[in-house]
């Protein structure tokens, strides 16, 4: 009997932890959008006042954002978009970006470094607004789903534990 109770407790604990993990993914997505907004803002300032190439500017801004998983150093022999695409593919899973999020990032990177400074600044301004909208969506998901995930994890774990006991 004691083993059943211990097993039930562990199942409840597992369900609760699963709920907290799903909730944390929502917070990490919000954190990613805060960082990418910081990146676009910083890149726009760098473009305005610097004459460096897009690789150097992106590297500086990624470091400041911090988007430390973006790697532009020693890749100047490749086209910028292919480096950007590889960086997007390597975004850690902890940020829980879906295909739509990654597609948006790919579209953003597709035009970087291809037009004059005014065109780049307008592009960055447009995508900064889009990323802010995504940030609002992520915050809305946190508000609506975070507590739900935590509660559901606990209750599902409890229900399974009661069925076993």
C-alpha positions, 0 to 999 in steps of 0.5 A: 500500500505504501508503494502505491501511495508513493507511486501516486505521489510521484505521478502527481508530482510528474504531472505538476512538473509537466504543467510547469514545463509547458508554462515555462515554454510560454515564458521562453517564447516571450523572452525570445521575442524581447531579444529579437526586438532588441536585435532589430532595434540595435541593428537599426541604430548600427545601420544608421551610424556605422559603415560596417558590413551586415555580418559585422553589424548582425554579430554585434547586435546579436551579442548585445540582444543577447542572441548568442546562438546567432553566429555570423563570425567567419562566415563572410564567404557565404551569402548572408541569407544562407548564414541567417537561415542556418542560424534560424534552424539552430535556435534552441528548442527551449524557446519553443518557436513553431514553424510560423515563428521560424518562417517569420524570422526567415522572411525577416532575414531574407531582405537584410543587407540587400537594399540601401540604408533607407530600405534597410531601416524601413525593413527593420522598422516594419519587422520590429512592429511585427515582432512587437505584435508577436510579443503581445501574442506571447504575453496574451498566451501567458496570461491565458494559458500559463495557469491553465497548464500548471493546474491541468498538470496537477489535476491530470497527475492526480486523476491518474494517481487516483486511478492507480490507487 
